[in-house]
Amino acid sequence: MAFKKDSVMGTMVFIISLSLVCSFMITGTAEILKERKLVKKRDEVQQFVLKAAGVESNSSDFRELFTSRVQPKLVDLESGQFIEHENILDFDGRMAAINPETSRKPKKDTAKIKSRADQVRIFEVFDDQGELTSIVMPIYGKGLWSMIYGYLAVEPDLNTIKNIVFYEHGETPGIADFVTDPEWNALWQGKKLFDEKGKIAIKVVKGGAKAGDVHGVDGVSGATRTGVGIQKAVEFWFGVEGYQNFLHTFAKTEVK
């Protein structure tokens, strides 16, 4: 049916056509931006996991290193068992933690996180010979002002800290810069999470840890609350409501 372009019908057809074109363009742009955001998140996770594991990398080789050296896995914290999951790198732990269907409120919320995801993504890291060198696990907890997010890597004995890194926080600038300071992070290396009875014993010590203290990490003057928050986060995540069941299960089935 023919109609004039300047008629009411012609105007309506033009508007509808333009709307459809704009809709397709917006949808396509949104999908491109979504994929770019996912790629950025994957890259950040890979880089921080490698850093926590002590694997040196750069902007050009971290993806290859991650693929060859790291196995991401999803853990059910209640059972301590690995569970199947597609595209583990895209698993959104934060969304899982706030979704009532995939999370729970801690019975003893020492880390002040309010809710904890039922499933958490961890990373097994291997050397070039295929030997397990560390397990990297995410941790987070409330500091003085903000939630502090990081990764803690333990050696195959599941007790010795290989490294700790933090990648996000909103603590007081200048005072709490130590959180991401490699020199302070290095103070955790070689420390023991648990005492001889298997109880969590790691602590951030105000005024500095004593020489030979295998559980103590030097606190930072003026940032006591932030240091305590980090200690509480580690205590929570390596306690009964965190990775304890996983560590026990892993020790029985996979650690030689």
Secondary structure, DSSP 8 states (H G I E B T S, - for coil): ----TTSHHHHHHHHHHHHHHHHHHHHHHHHHHHHHHHHHHHHHHHHHHHHHTT----TTTHHHHHHHHEEEEEEETTT--EE--SSGGG--HHHHHH-TTSEE--SS-TT--S-EESEEEEEEEE-TTS-EEEEEEEEEEE-SSSEEEEEEEE-TTSSBEEEEEEEE----TTTSGGGG-HHHHHTTTT-BSB-TTS-B--EEETT---TT-SSEEE--TT-HHHHHHHHHHHHHHTSTTTTHHHHHHHHHHT--
